[in-house]
Amino acid sequence: MECFTMNDVRTIHDPDLIDFEKPGKSMYEVAFHYDGTWGNTLVPMTVINGTAGAGKSLVCFGGTHGNEYEGQVAVWRLMHELDPSEISGRVILIPRLNVPACDAGTRESPQDGVNMNRAFPGDLKGTLTYRISNFVTSKIFPLVDVVLDIHSAGSGPEFALCSSFHQIDDPQQYAEMKYVASLFDTPFIMVYSSEMASGLLTDEAEAMGKITIGSELGHSCGVLHQGLQHAYQGIKNVLHHYQILPGEIQKIDHNRETPPKLVAAIHLDEYIPAPISGVFEPILKVGNPVECGQLVGRVYDFERVGSRGLEIYAPRSGYLLLQTFQAPVKKGDTMLVIAQEVID
């Protein structure tokens, strides 16, 4: 394993000066100037051009949202651990894509109030978040075959551990993404909706034909040990699969004998909003199967003394993939996601 010091980390103000072809491991801090004052956001990036031979290219991101930490930790570890003498092809690792949000522990960047995962393909002349997104779209995506974007639930909801990708039209790309998602060995693989928002990193990469995988591997702004294991070993499993890194694909969840279950929530009516504001009492754990009409929780409006609590019933059968974890929930916020199993 190579040992890097700060003197080995190069600060780059002009992305065109990054040598993406240099053999071995190169560590950078890519500078993006602030919008309203002097100074820069320095985005850490490691480029590994393997000396073991030619091969596929992969990029992995953590910290697209600043309050989601499993990806930040896993990618940071791999940034230091991967040895270019063992790598065939290219690996690009960006552990904290939205550095201002990561520093603040927030979903959006405090520099411009923008959610990085709604800012793609970006804008070279836009505010800070849009300029970082443009760098990814224009400089990183054209160089890679595989895109991994490691997410967690952040604050508010709890997700059942899952890897994820969108429903897409290309059957070959879909089939490969389904298999690559399984390498994270999470209990669920979620095919999720493209109807909810625009500007997602994964949307952009999928549209460019990349094998693109997301995830939800923790919640409550912590580092969930099991989620971190799925992130860290899952990334390595993908590297093994594409023979970028030698070694065998490893089982991650030794307590589960069954393969990941493929489920889908591709339409907005499967993302159930809170009907009132209040305090949510969950009845079930995420990951459990539910039946249509089953009681899954209650919402208490403490401003209405005469209200006993609004009972929430499952509007469909399926698997409880997400529910509110932090007790307060606002009317209209997604309170539940019930996904249905996909039978191939």
NUDORO-919258 format. One line per field, with one value per residue (C-alpha): x, y, z. Coordinates in nm, 4 decimals, padded with zeros to 6 digits. Layout:
BEGIN
x: c(X;...)
y: c(Y;...)
z: c(Z;...)
# end
This chain:
BEGIN
x: c(00.0000;00.1351;00.1674;00.0719;00.1474;-00.0016;00.2967;00.1778;-00.1718;-00.1925;-00.4393;-00.5918;-00.7716;-00.8067;-00.9655;-00.8013;-00.4678;-00.5701;-00.3677;-00.6256;-00.3795;-00.0817;00.0123;-00.0166;-00.2098;-00.2575;-00.4333;-00.5893;-00.7940;-00.9963;-01.0635;-01.3984;-01.4088;-01.6759;-01.9583;-01.9531;-01.6097;-01.2474;-01.1611;-01.2343;-01.4122;-01.1495;-01.3013;-01.0789;-01.0251;-00.7936;-00.7209;-00.5678;-00.4435;-00.3502;-00.0117;-00.1374;-00.2825;-00.5699;-00.9285;-01.2597;-01.2940;-01.5040;-01.5881;-01.7304;-01.8795;-01.9517;-02.0914;-02.3264;-02.5401;-02.3366;-02.5305;-02.4855;-02.1643;-02.1277;-02.0190;-01.7790;-01.6030;-01.5976;-01.4647;-01.2076;-01.0774;-01.0483;-00.8822;-00.5915;-00.5983;-00.6155;-00.2736;-00.2198;00.0072;-00.3023;-00.5380;-00.6183;-00.7883;-00.8829;-01.0521;-01.1607;-01.2625;-01.4367;-01.5318;-01.6887;-01.8393;-02.0362;-01.7684;-01.9609;-02.2588;-02.0266;-01.8561;-02.1936;-02.3558;-02.6470;-02.8276;-02.7896;-02.4789;-02.4805;-02.2837;-02.5752;-02.8609;-02.8546;-02.9025;-02.6144;-02.8370;-03.0759;-02.8058;-02.6987;-02.5800;-02.4583;-02.3640;-02.0100;-02.1333;-02.3737;-02.3352;-02.0863;-02.2922;-02.3787;-02.0113;-01.9044;-02.1820;-02.0641;-01.7114;-01.8442;-02.0573;-01.7973;-01.4684;-01.5441;-01.8363;-01.6771;-01.3802;-01.5674;-01.7836;-01.9286;-02.0683;-02.1338;-02.3065;-02.3211;-02.6124;-02.7840;-03.1161;-02.9567;-03.1897;-03.5617;-03.6420;-03.5052;-03.4474;-03.4173;-03.0605;-03.0632;-02.8699;-03.0687;-03.1080;-03.3763;-03.6143;-03.4584;-03.5521;-03.2266;-03.2670;-02.8940;-02.8038;-03.0907;-02.9782;-02.6180;-02.7183;-02.9419;-02.6510;-02.4000;-02.6484;-02.6630;-02.2888;-02.3597;-02.5461;-02.8069;-03.1412;-03.3114;-03.2338;-03.4679;-03.5775;-03.6803;-03.8746;-03.7559;-04.0822;-03.9964;-03.7208;-03.4767;-03.1045;-02.9939;-02.6338;-02.7535;-03.0072;-02.7305;-02.4938;-02.7635;-02.8602;-02.4965;-02.5104;-02.3069;-02.3671;-02.4964;-02.5770;-02.7016;-02.7738;-02.9375;-02.7077;-02.7851;-02.9918;-02.9994;-02.6680;-02.4584;-02.2265;-02.4179;-02.1633;-02.3574;-02.4255;-02.0566;-01.9710;-02.2120;-02.0619;-01.6951;-01.7070;-01.9771;-01.7481;-01.4682;-01.7043;-01.7808;-01.4077;-01.3625;-01.6517;-01.4996;-01.1504;-01.0266;-00.9079;-00.8056;-00.9946;-01.3242;-01.6660;-01.7409;-02.0593;-02.1281;-02.4411;-02.3591;-02.6845;-02.8955;-02.8940;-03.1245;-03.0075;-03.1094;-03.4794;-03.5567;-03.8370;-03.9732;-04.1276;-04.1244;-04.4445;-04.5110;-04.8188;-04.5831;-04.4178;-04.6836;-04.6946;-04.7864;-05.1534;-05.1016;-04.8113;-04.7358;-04.5331;-04.5083;-04.5313;-04.4075;-04.5661;-04.3351;-03.9638;-03.8394;-03.7884;-04.1014;-04.3712;-04.7056;-05.0571;-05.2985;-05.5056;-05.2560;-05.1951;-04.8396;-04.8287;-05.0009;-04.9518;-05.0230;-05.1161;-05.0430;-05.1978;-05.5408;-05.6205;-05.9308;-05.7408;-05.6388;-05.3977;-05.4483;-05.4043;-05.2094;-05.2930;-05.0923;-05.2606;-05.1071;-04.9229;-04.5467;-04.2346;-04.1878;-03.8740;-03.8853;-04.0627;-04.0168;-03.7535;-03.7295;-04.0580;-04.1753;-04.3142;-04.4557;-04.7664;-04.6659;-04.3274;-04.2756;-04.3727;-04.3722;-04.2463;-04.4064;-04.2282;-04.3473;-04.1395;-04.0323;-04.0642;-03.8393)
y: c(00.0000;00.3427;00.6083;00.9595;01.2861;01.6302;01.7083;01.4317;01.5824;01.8266;02.1155;02.1736;02.4952;02.4083;02.0631;02.0414;02.0044;01.6790;01.3927;01.1150;00.8908;00.9029;00.5501;00.4751;00.6616;01.0386;01.2333;01.5690;01.8402;01.9939;02.3605;02.5256;02.8936;03.0243;03.2284;03.5300;03.5547;03.4581;03.0979;02.7538;02.4309;02.1574;01.8291;01.5265;01.2938;00.9986;00.8629;00.5154;00.3986;00.0401;-00.0922;-00.4529;-00.4043;-00.2595;-00.2942;-00.1308;00.2108;00.2871;00.5936;00.5828;00.8761;00.9344;01.2509;01.3518;01.4396;01.5699;01.4002;01.0491;00.9002;00.5318;00.6189;00.8885;00.6451;00.3494;00.5486;00.7268;00.3904;00.2510;00.5700;00.4897;00.1093;00.0259;-00.0533;00.0481;-00.2538;-00.4731;-00.2633;-00.3338;-00.0324;00.2899;00.3674;00.7211;00.7760;01.0898;01.0356;01.3781;01.5134;01.7940;01.9122;02.2135;01.9891;01.7247;01.9856;02.1145;01.7716;01.8772;01.7449;02.0686;02.2815;02.5809;02.7704;02.7970;02.5963;02.3422;01.9671;01.8105;01.5201;01.7553;01.9591;01.7349;01.7720;02.0914;02.4310;02.5605;02.9151;02.8231;02.8383;02.6166;02.2962;02.3207;02.3739;02.0634;01.8666;01.9948;01.8753;01.5260;01.5192;01.6607;01.5311;01.2106;01.0325;01.0187;00.8275;00.5481;00.2451;00.2023;00.4638;00.3919;00.6575;00.5511;00.7007;00.6599;00.7917;01.0900;01.2494;01.1776;00.8397;00.4900;00.2706;-00.1038;-00.1646;-00.1700;-00.1097;00.0625;00.1666;00.3149;00.1432;00.1935;00.0875;-00.0807;-00.4493;-00.5256;-00.2270;-00.3132;-00.6758;-00.5809;-00.3168;-00.5691;-00.8100;-00.5463;-00.4197;-00.7723;-00.7575;-00.5258;-00.8221;-00.6007;-00.7558;-00.5618;-00.4272;-00.1388;-00.0280;00.3271;00.6083;00.8562;01.0501;01.2216;01.4644;01.5670;01.6302;01.3100;01.1972;00.8459;00.9679;01.1458;00.8485;00.5995;00.8224;00.8146;00.4345;00.3767;00.0826;00.2902;00.1803;00.3791;00.2637;00.3380;00.2002;00.3815;00.6477;00.9164;01.0773;00.8014;00.5340;00.2075;-00.0746;-00.3182;-00.0471;00.0408;-00.3244;-00.3356;-00.0149;-00.1087;-00.4737;-00.4040;-00.1625;-00.4198;-00.6885;-00.4701;-00.4229;-00.8017;-00.8631;-00.6419;-00.7845;-00.4369;-00.5788;-00.9457;-01.1594;-01.3350;-01.1810;-01.2126;-01.2690;-00.9654;-01.0458;-01.3798;-01.3753;-01.3956;-01.7090;-01.5805;-01.3616;-00.9948;-00.9509;-00.7386;-00.4915;-00.1918;00.1417;00.3180;00.5231;00.8180;00.6604;00.4108;00.6994;00.7708;01.1241;01.2075;01.3164;01.5491;01.6933;01.5257;01.2564;00.9208;00.5944;00.3007;-00.0403;-00.2460;-00.2545;-00.1588;-00.4610;-00.6376;-00.7582;-00.5801;-00.6588;-00.4096;-00.2620;-00.3590;-00.1061;00.0253;00.3330;00.6279;01.0025;01.2124;01.5790;01.7199;02.0531;01.8868;01.7729;01.5891;01.3790;01.0281;00.9725;00.9051;00.5382;00.4695;00.1593;00.0138;00.1110;-00.1917;-00.5131;-00.5345;-00.4670;-00.1710;-00.0194;00.3188;00.4831;00.7905;00.7302;01.0684;01.1190;01.4558;01.4322;01.7147;01.6902;01.5995;01.4500;01.0916;00.8823;00.5315;00.3523;00.0160;-00.1635;-00.4733;-00.7748;-00.8077;-01.1603;-01.2005)
z: c(00.0000;-00.0934;00.1762;00.0654;00.2413;00.1845;-00.0381;-00.2727;-00.3087;-00.5976;-00.5932;-00.9375;-01.0357;-01.4057;-01.4555;-01.7976;-01.6159;-01.4460;-01.5923;-01.6077;-01.7952;-01.5566;-01.4444;-01.0729;-00.8060;-00.8203;-00.5454;-00.6175;-00.4551;-00.7360;-00.6599;-00.7355;-00.6447;-00.4098;-00.5582;-00.3291;-00.1708;-00.2140;-00.1540;-00.2922;-00.2249;-00.2576;-00.3784;-00.3006;-00.5945;-00.6487;-00.9952;-01.0129;-01.3501;-01.2867;-01.3821;-01.3987;-01.7461;-01.9439;-01.8269;-01.7510;-01.5872;-01.2784;-01.0723;-00.7216;-00.5309;-00.1655;-00.0146;-00.2951;00.0069;00.2968;00.5764;00.4373;00.5683;00.4783;00.1245;00.2421;00.4747;00.2344;-00.0623;00.1572;00.2805;-00.0704;-00.1910;00.0396;00.0278;-00.3436;-00.4896;-00.8543;-00.9062;-00.8592;-01.0742;-01.4393;-01.5922;-01.4164;-01.0841;-00.9910;-00.6294;-00.5011;-00.1358;-00.0715;-00.3912;-00.2257;00.0185;00.1596;00.2409;00.3892;00.6078;00.7255;00.7605;00.5418;00.2352;00.0394;00.0015;00.2374;-00.0269;-00.2704;-00.1170;-00.4019;-00.3710;-00.5678;-00.6658;-00.8447;-01.0225;-01.3123;-01.5833;-01.4226;-01.5607;-01.6145;-01.5418;-01.2622;-00.8870;-00.7061;-00.6958;-01.0656;-01.1547;-00.9620;-01.1352;-01.4720;-01.3917;-01.3218;-01.6371;-01.8742;-01.7319;-01.5375;-01.7036;-02.0521;-01.9040;-01.7254;-01.7930;-01.4420;-01.2011;-00.8314;-00.6177;-00.2529;-00.0578;00.2788;00.4040;00.5802;00.8338;00.8583;00.7011;00.7444;00.4394;00.4302;00.3136;-00.0640;-00.3800;-00.6509;-01.0120;-01.2353;-01.4709;-01.8154;-02.1675;-02.2761;-02.1778;-02.1871;-01.9695;-01.7324;-01.6979;-01.6262;-01.3710;-01.1978;-01.1647;-01.0552;-00.7942;-00.6521;-00.5784;-00.2838;-00.1262;00.0380;00.1418;-00.1390;-00.4828;-00.5484;-00.8944;-00.8130;-00.9687;-01.2279;-01.1916;-00.8635;-00.9639;-01.2315;-01.2200;-01.0475;-01.0891;-01.1645;-01.4232;-01.6101;-01.6015;-01.7052;-01.9979;-02.1118;-02.1172;-01.8024;-01.5711;-01.2826;-00.9280;-00.6297;-00.2752;00.0583;00.3285;00.6532;00.8247;01.0945;00.9947;01.1501;01.0170;01.0267;01.0545;00.8355;00.5794;00.5679;00.5079;00.2128;00.0728;00.1173;00.0121;-00.2446;-00.4289;-00.4129;-00.5429;-00.8448;-00.9026;-00.8805;-01.1215;-01.3901;-01.3204;-01.2346;-00.9027;-00.8632;-00.6173;-00.5639;-00.5057;-00.1350;00.0601;00.2800;00.4837;00.6434;00.8438;00.5266;00.3139;00.0403;-00.2486;-00.2639;-00.3376;-00.6442;-00.5720;-00.7578;-00.6678;-01.0023;-00.9760;-00.7477;-00.5885;-00.4228;-00.2309;00.0311;00.1752;00.5325;00.5304;00.8298;01.0249;01.3546;01.5306;01.3530;01.5455;01.3339;01.3819;01.1597;01.0877;00.7433;00.5203;00.6473;00.4091;00.4413;00.3247;00.1759;00.4590;00.7324;01.0103;00.9664;01.1911;01.3534;01.3284;01.6363;01.6025;01.9471;01.8501;01.8430;02.1951;02.0801;01.8260;01.9351;01.6490;01.2805;01.1936;00.8750;00.6716;00.3850;00.0557;-00.1197;-00.0485;-00.0828;00.1214;00.3530;00.2005;00.3748;00.6624;00.8773;01.1468;01.3157;01.4940;01.3554;01.0042;00.7927;00.5821;00.2274;00.3158;00.2037;00.5039;00.3534;00.0453;-00.0261;-00.3062;-00.4857;-00.5694;-00.9318;-01.0694;-01.3729)
# end
